Structure formats: structure tokens, C-alpha cells
Amino acid sequence: MIPLQGEHICRVDAKGRFMLPVALKNQLSASLSEGFVVKRSILSPCLELFPRSNWNELINKITSKLNRFVKRDNDFIRAYNAGLKELEIDSTGRILIPRDLAVIAGITSDIVVTAKMGCIEIWDKAKYDEVISETQTNISALAEEILGNINLNE
């Protein structure tokens, strides 16, 4: 899985495209030709953009644990993949956000593109700022709960 990092503010043009930030483009240089998969997030009001290789690795791990003949598993797979689209980066470095997904995520013109554990989240900037503001008020308690029992020296 390609590790990704960084947070960038971008502008979506009238056709729904945004320029992939240079820092992310550099991190993805070896896999840009493979394309991307974009889908709605199931946990947040944003989109998730995966380099094709990261998506393939993730979906193989998920589906190897599920049985499509079990209704609960099948329902999850369907919901998890709802709205999924394959995308390419164009010759100028832009990525088109499909209109239906932009509406679902409430994306207008200003977006935040932020790397998160092998994928890139695409947020409407106002929604992102709101979520980050809410999280920041509880970050110390959250850090203690999640990281407090992890030995980082191992």
C-alpha cells in the first residue's frame, strides 16, 4: 500500500475538476498511470480517492473476509461500493469529481484534499473545517484513549 500524507486546499473548476496537489502527485508518481477509484465515505460526509493499487489491496482484504451469499455481508459490500467510480488523471494533472458524488459530499468550489492511511479524502472545505474544529476540542482525550496503550517503542 502506498503511504500518503499531506493536507491541501484546492479549488474545483466549473466542470468539477481539481488539480492534484504536486506533493501528492509526487507521492503517487509510480502509480499515476494506474488511475484511481473514488467512492463515498461510509463514516464521514466526504469522498475517498484511492490509487488503484491501494484500492485493489484493500478490497481484496475486505472481500476475503466476507461471504457474498450471506445477506449481511452482501448488503455491506453493496453499500460500501455504492457510487464507486474509476477515474484517471488528465494530462494537466486534474481529476474530475463525478457530479453525483460531489452532490453527495456537498462539494462546491473550495475543497480540502487530505491523505489518510492509503487513501485521499476529498471534503467540502466548510464541512472539513467544522469536523476538524469539533475533533480538536476532544483531541487530547481521543489521543489518550487510542494511543495511550500503544507502546511506540516496539
Buried (B, 14 or more C-beta within 10 A) or exposed (E): BBEBEEBBEBEBEEEBBBBBBEBBEEBBEEBBEBBBBBBBBEEBBBBBBBBBBBBBBBBEEBEEEBEEEEEEBEEBBEEBEEBBBEBEBEEEBBBBBBEEBBEBBEBEEBBBBBBBEBBBBBBBBEBBEEBBEEEEEEEEEEEEEEEEEEEEEE
